[in-house]
Amino acid sequence: MKILVTGGCGFVGSNLAFHGINRGMDVTVLDNMSRCGAELNKQWLSRAGKFSLIEGDVRDRTLVDELFAKQKFDGVFHLAGQVAMTTSLQNPRYDFEVNAMGTFNILDAIRRFAPKTPILYASTNKVYGDLEQYSYIEEKTRYICPDFPNGFNENTPIDMHSPYGVSKGTADQYVLDFCRMYEMRTAVFRHSSMYGGRQFATFDQGWIEWFCQQALKTKNDRSNKFTISGNGKQVRDILHADDVVNLYYTALENIDLIKGNAFNIGGGINNSLSLLELFTILEQKLDITMNYEKLPPRQSDQRIFVADNTKISSFIPWQPRIGIDSGINEALNWTDSMEK
């Protein structure tokens, strides 16, 4: 099997590429190597086995066209993207060019040169906007949404907020429409929070790993202090990278069952956490007290997003398997190994 992973030296992309390399697949990675940790993930993949790396950008239409004109792939995992809302606010043109135009370049090249090639696109829950049209109850450690006790499903109206939400949402809709109009084999995964090994988190992206970093710093230096945005009661469901890898490869095997569909993807209500609840877990595991200051909430930040996985689980045999406790243990071990 011949697989292309765009953004294959990023967090999710490198995990997908590693899985393919380990199983003897012919894996090609397209990555511009701009992301923090990309070079380290490249080295990690090189130790796994042989793969092809194209150091290029999805914004480069000529490069993308030549890639699909010369090679035929059995599947494309499209993970390349600008992933931080804060960056999109600072530089909306770059955000649009990477997420919207970059995805269009991939789609249009496949349309012209390899229209039967399956493509799975990593979208985001941010296509639903801030979700403030629903009611919320503020409890001691989290918000809850009585309207969606099991999480948000795909019937939630699209209401894109922020340049990031709009650029990803634009790409999301193009991926679906190319199935409708050109009968291409496409599907969209609207992801909630993902975490696990090979994630080089920053303040504005990768919150589980970021706060694991802060917890380990606090363990080594009790005076360590950091900031959070909002009151800490905002809730996300978390999905481990191993579950993400299982999802993509299972979906590829069943592309004709899922093509033309968008799916909300996350850990589900049983794997949901607020920031405050994560801090309690980290404090208990490391015997620390986390010290932080509160900043104003981020623009268009959802108080809650938990994915209802019912639709995807009704199409293919997939559901999250890694729970919060074991997942956080692994995240701490990964983060600790990178700090040393």
MIZAPA-655696 format. One record per residue (C-alpha): x, y, z; residue in three letters. Coordinates in Angstrom, 3 decimals. Example, Ala and Ser with C-alpha at 12.3 -4.5 7.8 and 13.67 -1.06 7.14 Angstrom:
2
+----------+----------+----------+------+
:     east :    north :       up : code :
+----------+----------+----------+------+
:   12.300 :   -4.500 :    7.800 :  ALA :
:   13.670 :   -1.060 :    7.140 :  SER :
+----------+----------+----------+------+
REM end
This chain:
340
+----------+----------+----------+------+
:     east :    north :       up : code :
+----------+----------+----------+------+
:    0.000 :    0.000 :    0.000 :  MET :
:    1.278 :    3.448 :   -0.979 :  LYS :
:    0.332 :    6.252 :    1.437 :  ILE :
:    0.846 :   10.022 :    1.348 :  LEU :
:    0.800 :   11.925 :    4.646 :  VAL :
:    0.780 :   15.713 :    4.317 :  THR :
:    2.140 :   17.318 :    7.463 :  GLY :
:    3.766 :   13.959 :    8.134 :  GLY :
:    6.452 :   15.393 :   10.424 :  CYS :
:    3.851 :   16.994 :   12.672 :  GLY :
:    2.155 :   15.406 :   15.660 :  PHE :
:   -0.672 :   13.348 :   14.154 :  VAL :
:    1.012 :   13.039 :   10.770 :  GLY :
:    4.175 :   11.489 :   12.192 :  SER :
:    2.147 :    8.953 :   14.163 :  ASN :
:    0.263 :    7.993 :   10.991 :  LEU :
:    3.477 :    7.762 :    8.979 :  ALA :
:    5.195 :    5.698 :   11.678 :  PHE :
:    2.331 :    3.199 :   11.688 :  HIS :
:    2.567 :    2.784 :    7.917 :  GLY :
:    6.358 :    2.447 :    7.900 :  ILE :
:    6.202 :   -0.140 :   10.685 :  ASN :
:    3.806 :   -2.237 :    8.624 :  ARG :
:    5.911 :   -2.182 :    5.524 :  GLY :
:    3.835 :    0.322 :    3.559 :  MET :
:    5.316 :    2.659 :    0.988 :  ASP :
:    5.015 :    5.959 :    2.856 :  VAL :
:    5.606 :    9.426 :    1.432 :  THR :
:    5.648 :   12.442 :    3.736 :  VAL :
:    5.067 :   15.995 :    2.492 :  LEU :
:    6.061 :   18.614 :    5.067 :  ASP :
:    7.567 :   22.102 :    4.956 :  ASN :
:    9.379 :   21.387 :    8.257 :  MET :
:    8.299 :   24.693 :    9.802 :  SER :
:    6.611 :   23.265 :   12.865 :  ARG :
:    8.452 :   23.009 :   16.173 :  CYS :
:    9.644 :   19.413 :   16.538 :  GLY :
:    9.403 :   18.562 :   12.823 :  ALA :
:   13.110 :   17.775 :   12.529 :  GLU :
:   12.977 :   15.511 :   15.586 :  LEU :
:    9.950 :   13.691 :   14.182 :  ASN :
:   11.785 :   13.264 :   10.879 :  LYS :
:   14.657 :   11.600 :   12.739 :  GLN :
:   12.187 :    9.386 :   14.630 :  TRP :
:   10.566 :    8.244 :   11.380 :  LEU :
:   13.993 :    7.555 :    9.873 :  SER :
:   14.738 :    5.173 :   12.726 :  ARG :
:   11.453 :    3.355 :   12.065 :  ALA :
:   12.420 :    2.431 :    8.519 :  GLY :
:   12.511 :    3.633 :    4.944 :  LYS :
:   10.174 :    6.387 :    3.772 :  PHE :
:   10.195 :    9.229 :    1.261 :  SER :
:   10.292 :   12.832 :    2.489 :  LEU :
:    9.360 :   15.752 :    0.275 :  ILE :
:   10.306 :   19.010 :    1.982 :  GLU :
:    7.681 :   21.219 :    0.422 :  GLY :
:    4.548 :   23.210 :    1.047 :  ASP :
:    0.937 :   22.471 :    0.141 :  VAL :
:    0.692 :   26.122 :   -0.958 :  ARG :
:    3.048 :   25.280 :   -3.843 :  ASP :
:    0.599 :   24.295 :   -6.571 :  ARG :
:    3.332 :   23.239 :   -9.019 :  THR :
:    4.891 :   20.891 :   -6.476 :  LEU :
:    1.516 :   19.377 :   -5.548 :  VAL :
:    0.527 :   18.906 :   -9.197 :  ASP :
:    3.825 :   17.222 :  -10.022 :  GLU :
:    3.507 :   14.928 :   -7.025 :  LEU :
:    0.136 :   13.548 :   -8.074 :  PHE :
:    0.983 :   13.499 :  -11.768 :  ALA :
:    4.035 :   11.307 :  -11.125 :  LYS :
:    2.836 :    9.075 :   -8.282 :  GLN :
:   -0.306 :    7.086 :   -7.552 :  LYS :
:   -1.323 :    6.693 :   -3.913 :  PHE :
:   -3.716 :    4.233 :   -2.307 :  ASP :
:   -4.623 :    6.827 :    0.294 :  GLY :
:   -3.921 :   10.424 :    1.320 :  VAL :
:   -4.021 :   11.570 :    4.942 :  PHE :
:   -4.188 :   15.359 :    4.731 :  HIS :
:   -2.882 :   16.779 :    8.021 :  LEU :
:   -0.821 :   19.745 :    6.770 :  ALA :
:   -2.198 :   22.973 :    8.157 :  GLY :
:   -1.895 :   26.074 :   10.277 :  GLN :
:   -3.235 :   24.814 :   13.596 :  VAL :
:   -3.356 :   27.705 :   16.072 :  ALA :
:   -6.251 :   30.135 :   16.408 :  MET :
:   -3.932 :   32.793 :   17.838 :  THR :
:   -1.683 :   32.598 :   14.776 :  THR :
:   -4.702 :   32.924 :   12.492 :  SER :
:   -5.684 :   36.159 :   14.243 :  LEU :
:   -2.162 :   37.551 :   13.865 :  GLN :
:   -1.714 :   36.508 :   10.237 :  ASN :
:   -5.049 :   35.612 :    8.611 :  PRO :
:   -3.653 :   35.618 :    5.056 :  ARG :
:   -1.076 :   32.933 :    5.896 :  TYR :
:   -3.737 :   30.946 :    7.704 :  ASP :
:   -6.031 :   31.077 :    4.653 :  PHE :
:   -3.294 :   30.211 :    2.185 :  GLU :
:   -2.210 :   27.134 :    4.145 :  VAL :
:   -5.556 :   25.747 :    5.271 :  ASN :
:   -7.948 :   26.722 :    2.487 :  ALA :
:   -5.734 :   27.096 :   -0.596 :  MET :
:   -3.376 :   24.319 :    0.447 :  GLY :
:   -6.269 :   21.901 :    0.785 :  THR :
:   -7.738 :   23.068 :   -2.522 :  PHE :
:   -4.390 :   22.409 :   -4.206 :  ASN :
:   -4.393 :   18.837 :   -2.896 :  ILE :
:   -8.012 :   18.224 :   -3.895 :  LEU :
:   -7.699 :   19.709 :   -7.360 :  ASP :
:   -4.522 :   17.780 :   -8.134 :  ALA :
:   -6.215 :   14.541 :   -7.108 :  ILE :
:   -9.254 :   15.480 :   -9.209 :  ARG :
:   -7.134 :   15.969 :  -12.311 :  ARG :
:   -4.513 :   13.268 :  -11.927 :  PHE :
:   -5.857 :   10.546 :   -9.614 :  ALA :
:   -9.614 :   10.968 :   -9.028 :  PRO :
:  -10.065 :    7.548 :   -7.403 :  LYS :
:   -7.506 :    8.243 :   -4.665 :  THR :
:   -9.096 :    8.338 :   -1.174 :  PRO :
:   -8.411 :   11.431 :    0.920 :  ILE :
:   -9.121 :   11.823 :    4.627 :  LEU :
:   -9.029 :   15.406 :    5.874 :  TYR :
:   -8.298 :   16.561 :    9.420 :  ALA :
:  -10.812 :   19.332 :   10.121 :  SER :
:  -11.742 :   20.844 :   13.473 :  THR :
:  -14.596 :   21.423 :   15.901 :  ASN :
:  -13.994 :   25.150 :   15.354 :  LYS :
:  -16.216 :   24.966 :   12.250 :  VAL :
:  -19.123 :   25.104 :   14.743 :  TYR :
:  -18.141 :   28.503 :   16.121 :  GLY :
:  -18.309 :   29.415 :   19.799 :  ASP :
:  -21.563 :   27.450 :   20.407 :  LEU :
:  -22.957 :   30.262 :   22.534 :  GLU :
:  -26.459 :   29.644 :   21.171 :  GLN :
:  -26.786 :   26.830 :   23.715 :  TYR :
:  -27.317 :   26.969 :   27.466 :  SER :
:  -24.573 :   26.140 :   29.963 :  TYR :
:  -24.399 :   25.391 :   33.654 :  ILE :
:  -21.285 :   26.405 :   35.553 :  GLU :
:  -20.313 :   23.783 :   38.119 :  GLU :
:  -17.398 :   23.742 :   40.535 :  LYS :
:  -14.802 :   22.437 :   38.064 :  THR :
:  -16.470 :   22.556 :   34.642 :  ARG :
:  -19.217 :   23.791 :   32.395 :  TYR :
:  -21.896 :   21.385 :   31.267 :  ILE :
:  -24.278 :   21.727 :   28.336 :  CYS :
:  -27.695 :   20.187 :   29.150 :  PRO :
:  -28.701 :   20.409 :   25.479 :  ASP :
:  -25.977 :   17.912 :   24.495 :  PHE :
:  -25.221 :   15.653 :   27.481 :  PRO :
:  -23.395 :   13.129 :   25.266 :  ASN :
:  -21.550 :   15.671 :   23.145 :  GLY :
:  -22.199 :   17.603 :   19.958 :  PHE :
:  -23.241 :   15.713 :   16.843 :  ASN :
:  -22.891 :   16.552 :   13.165 :  GLU :
:  -26.314 :   18.225 :   13.065 :  ASN :
:  -24.814 :   21.144 :   14.978 :  THR :
:  -25.004 :   24.136 :   12.597 :  PRO :
:  -21.741 :   25.214 :   11.014 :  ILE :
:  -20.975 :   28.742 :   12.213 :  ASP :
:  -17.319 :   29.412 :   11.543 :  MET :
:  -15.614 :   31.913 :   13.874 :  HIS :
:  -12.048 :   33.273 :   13.699 :  SER :
:   -9.799 :   33.106 :   10.624 :  PRO :
:   -8.730 :   29.621 :   11.726 :  TYR :
:  -12.313 :   28.374 :   11.940 :  GLY :
:  -13.168 :   29.918 :    8.563 :  VAL :
:  -10.082 :   28.583 :    6.753 :  SER :
:  -10.500 :   25.073 :    8.128 :  LYS :
:  -14.236 :   25.208 :    7.512 :  GLY :
:  -13.686 :   26.311 :    3.917 :  THR :
:  -11.385 :   23.358 :    3.346 :  ALA :
:  -13.847 :   21.054 :    5.145 :  ASP :
:  -16.637 :   22.056 :    2.755 :  GLN :
:  -14.456 :   21.755 :   -0.343 :  TYR :
:  -13.482 :   18.218 :    0.665 :  VAL :
:  -17.143 :   17.246 :    0.984 :  LEU :
:  -18.176 :   19.031 :   -2.206 :  ASP :
:  -15.487 :   17.356 :   -4.322 :  PHE :
:  -17.146 :   14.065 :   -3.410 :  CYS :
:  -20.560 :   15.413 :   -4.447 :  ARG :
:  -19.479 :   17.125 :   -7.657 :  MET :
:  -16.624 :   14.922 :   -8.866 :  TYR :
:  -17.454 :   11.599 :   -7.175 :  GLU :
:  -14.129 :   11.618 :   -5.382 :  MET :
:  -13.566 :    9.388 :   -2.336 :  ARG :
:  -13.261 :   11.985 :    0.414 :  THR :
:  -14.197 :   12.204 :    4.083 :  ALA :
:  -13.805 :   14.804 :    6.831 :  VAL :
:  -12.909 :   14.310 :   10.486 :  PHE :
:  -13.852 :   17.252 :   12.711 :  ARG :
:  -11.419 :   16.688 :   15.538 :  HIS :
:  -11.642 :   17.717 :   19.150 :  SER :
:   -8.444 :   17.696 :   21.278 :  SER :
:   -5.756 :   15.143 :   20.438 :  MET :
:   -2.689 :   14.320 :   22.513 :  TYR :
:    0.085 :   11.777 :   22.904 :  GLY :
:    3.660 :   11.064 :   21.842 :  GLY :
:    5.449 :   13.229 :   19.237 :  ARG :
:    3.415 :   16.336 :   20.104 :  GLN :
:    5.692 :   19.334 :   20.628 :  PHE :
:    3.122 :   21.557 :   22.278 :  ALA :
:    3.144 :   25.326 :   22.569 :  THR :
:    1.137 :   27.797 :   24.645 :  PHE :
:   -1.515 :   28.106 :   21.946 :  ASP :
:   -1.717 :   24.540 :   20.622 :  GLN :
:   -1.650 :   21.113 :   22.267 :  GLY :
:   -3.035 :   21.920 :   25.709 :  TRP :
:   -2.680 :   18.493 :   27.345 :  ILE :
:    1.020 :   18.268 :   26.551 :  GLU :
:    1.555 :   21.955 :   27.352 :  TRP :
:    0.176 :   21.609 :   30.851 :  PHE :
:    2.061 :   18.345 :   31.332 :  CYS :
:    5.175 :   20.395 :   30.606 :  GLN :
:    4.149 :   22.971 :   33.192 :  GLN :
:    3.428 :   20.273 :   35.761 :  ALA :
:    6.850 :   18.694 :   35.299 :  LEU :
:    8.504 :   22.105 :   35.532 :  LYS :
:    6.625 :   22.682 :   38.788 :  THR :
:    7.824 :   19.337 :   40.117 :  LYS :
:   11.405 :   20.459 :   39.521 :  ASN :
:   10.827 :   24.073 :   40.562 :  ASP :
:    7.949 :   24.758 :   42.946 :  ARG :
:    8.058 :   28.455 :   42.066 :  SER :
:    7.121 :   27.776 :   38.437 :  ASN :
:    4.114 :   29.835 :   37.392 :  LYS :
:    2.122 :   29.897 :   34.148 :  PHE :
:   -1.029 :   31.424 :   32.693 :  THR :
:   -4.358 :   30.070 :   31.511 :  ILE :
:   -7.026 :   31.744 :   29.402 :  SER :
:  -10.423 :   31.943 :   31.058 :  GLY :
:  -11.497 :   30.424 :   34.361 :  ASN :
:  -10.257 :   26.905 :   33.654 :  GLY :
:  -13.726 :   25.358 :   33.516 :  LYS :
:  -13.820 :   25.047 :   29.730 :  GLN :
:  -14.178 :   21.415 :   28.678 :  VAL :
:  -12.775 :   19.304 :   25.835 :  ARG :
:  -12.789 :   15.603 :   25.181 :  ASP :
:   -9.325 :   14.198 :   24.586 :  ILE :
:   -8.322 :   11.514 :   22.100 :  LEU :
:   -5.003 :    9.709 :   22.242 :  HIS :
:   -2.796 :    9.525 :   19.150 :  ALA :
:   -2.998 :    5.723 :   19.059 :  ASP :
:   -6.780 :    5.970 :   18.745 :  ASP :
:   -6.361 :    8.562 :   15.985 :  VAL :
:   -4.053 :    6.246 :   14.031 :  VAL :
:   -6.535 :    3.396 :   14.383 :  ASN :
:   -9.297 :    5.700 :   13.130 :  LEU :
:   -7.498 :    6.805 :    9.959 :  TYR :
:   -6.363 :    3.373 :    8.849 :  TYR :
:   -9.728 :    1.788 :    9.635 :  THR :
:  -11.443 :    4.599 :    7.727 :  ALA :
:   -9.147 :    4.140 :    4.726 :  LEU :
:  -10.015 :    0.447 :    4.605 :  GLU :
:  -13.690 :    1.435 :    4.580 :  ASN :
:  -13.516 :    4.555 :    2.423 :  ILE :
:  -16.460 :    3.577 :    0.228 :  ASP :
:  -18.675 :    3.318 :    3.320 :  LEU :
:  -17.772 :    6.744 :    4.672 :  ILE :
:  -17.040 :    8.849 :    1.564 :  LYS :
:  -18.867 :   12.148 :    1.345 :  GLY :
:  -19.404 :   12.365 :    5.086 :  ASN :
:  -18.138 :   14.564 :    7.906 :  ALA :
:  -17.684 :   13.041 :   11.335 :  PHE :
:  -17.183 :   14.577 :   14.768 :  ASN :
:  -14.195 :   12.833 :   16.316 :  ILE :
:  -13.052 :   12.932 :   19.927 :  GLY :
:  -12.612 :   10.972 :   23.095 :  GLY :
:  -16.313 :   11.323 :   23.932 :  GLY :
:  -17.977 :   12.362 :   27.150 :  ILE :
:  -16.159 :    9.697 :   29.199 :  ASN :
:  -12.822 :   11.187 :   28.164 :  ASN :
:  -13.716 :   14.826 :   28.763 :  SER :
:  -11.741 :   17.184 :   30.983 :  LEU :
:  -11.715 :   20.806 :   32.013 :  SER :
:   -8.411 :   22.549 :   32.620 :  LEU :
:   -9.098 :   22.510 :   36.358 :  LEU :
:   -9.798 :   18.774 :   36.283 :  GLU :
:   -6.582 :   18.136 :   34.361 :  LEU :
:   -4.663 :   20.165 :   36.939 :  PHE :
:   -6.108 :   18.045 :   39.752 :  THR :
:   -4.993 :   14.866 :   37.984 :  ILE :
:   -1.488 :   16.226 :   37.414 :  LEU :
:   -1.207 :   17.452 :   41.002 :  GLU :
:   -2.177 :   14.034 :   42.331 :  GLN :
:    0.160 :   12.141 :   40.023 :  LYS :
:    3.182 :   14.374 :   40.715 :  LEU :
:    2.419 :   15.510 :   44.271 :  ASP :
:    2.568 :   19.187 :   43.374 :  ILE :
:    0.462 :   22.337 :   43.494 :  THR :
:    0.167 :   24.075 :   40.142 :  MET :
:    0.479 :   27.850 :   40.278 :  ASN :
:   -1.154 :   29.885 :   37.558 :  TYR :
:   -2.648 :   33.243 :   36.717 :  GLU :
:   -5.885 :   33.712 :   34.802 :  LYS :
:   -6.009 :   35.729 :   31.604 :  LEU :
:   -9.198 :   36.833 :   29.815 :  PRO :
:  -10.872 :   34.081 :   27.744 :  PRO :
:   -9.613 :   33.662 :   24.204 :  ARG :
:  -11.747 :   35.046 :   21.402 :  GLN :
:  -14.438 :   32.602 :   20.205 :  SER :
:  -13.287 :   29.965 :   22.677 :  ASP :
:  -15.926 :   27.295 :   23.168 :  GLN :
:  -16.933 :   26.741 :   26.774 :  ARG :
:  -17.497 :   23.093 :   25.884 :  ILE :
:  -16.733 :   20.883 :   22.971 :  PHE :
:  -17.225 :   17.172 :   23.381 :  VAL :
:  -17.648 :   15.072 :   20.248 :  ALA :
:  -20.539 :   12.653 :   19.959 :  ASP :
:  -18.872 :    9.714 :   18.163 :  ASN :
:  -22.139 :    7.925 :   17.393 :  THR :
:  -22.039 :    8.577 :   13.649 :  LYS :
:  -18.491 :    7.369 :   12.972 :  ILE :
:  -19.021 :    4.286 :   15.142 :  SER :
:  -22.144 :    3.436 :   13.144 :  SER :
:  -20.147 :    3.489 :    9.891 :  PHE :
:  -16.934 :    1.672 :   10.841 :  ILE :
:  -15.711 :   -0.472 :   13.762 :  PRO :
:  -13.967 :    2.307 :   15.667 :  TRP :
:  -14.245 :    3.874 :   19.089 :  GLN :
:  -11.718 :    5.352 :   21.562 :  PRO :
:   -9.877 :    2.738 :   23.591 :  ARG :
:   -7.337 :    4.692 :   25.648 :  ILE :
:   -8.776 :    6.271 :   28.785 :  GLY :
:   -7.759 :    9.411 :   30.626 :  ILE :
:   -5.621 :    7.811 :   33.345 :  ASP :
:   -3.385 :    5.706 :   31.108 :  SER :
:   -3.299 :    8.410 :   28.458 :  GLY :
:   -2.135 :   11.111 :   30.894 :  ILE :
:    0.487 :    8.742 :   32.306 :  ASN :
:    1.859 :    8.230 :   28.814 :  GLU :
:    1.721 :   11.962 :   28.076 :  ALA :
:    3.727 :   12.698 :   31.221 :  LEU :
:    6.295 :   10.015 :   30.366 :  ASN :
:    6.658 :   11.386 :   26.829 :  TRP :
:    7.001 :   14.963 :   28.013 :  THR :
:    9.490 :   13.989 :   30.709 :  ASP :
:   11.633 :   12.113 :   28.199 :  SER :
:   11.781 :   15.200 :   25.960 :  MET :
:   12.748 :   17.456 :   28.867 :  GLU :
:   15.814 :   15.370 :   29.682 :  LYS :
+----------+----------+----------+------+
REM end
